[in-house]
């Protein structure tokens, strides 16, 4: 009788230990609290023309532990970036559109370039350029009446809302700078979300 009591006690102890081990291993670890600090924003001109970005708000806000989001309230779109881009800057420039028939500049618009925080003039990295077009401008490009690139290739659409089309310039990475592979991976995830 004492032997069977010890045997059942051992079985219960083993069962309790096994259950404790299973429950302990299956618990989710708490998520780290994301840093909600704003990233630096640079208003460097990439063309000779003046760019007023006072109406454009750009910031980053965490979506989850692995993503940060550039928010553009002027044109109402968001762009998701991996956490390794924390501290990115925004470079604002202008694109120029040539009328195909006349060869004259007839249209202009903004380009927002998202710049990696490790970019330097000594070691430049691949930016993520986002061209902003009105719907009529985009239609002229699709009809091959307006050219916005020296290459005979049109920009590729990243997203749109009811007023604007957001596009990637043709051959934006033609020189294959440092980090171009990472940018290609980011673009494959459809990171731009435009709001109506």
Protein Blocks (a to p, Z undefined) as FASTA:
>chain_A
ZZmmmmmmmmmmmmmmmmmmmmmmmpccddddddfbdcdddfbdfbfbdcdfklpccddd
dfblmbccdddfknopaddddfklgoiacdddddddddfklopafbdcdddddddfkbcf
klccdddddddddfklmmmmmnopaccbfbfcdcddfbdcfkbccdddehklmnopghkl
mmmmmmmnopaccdZZ
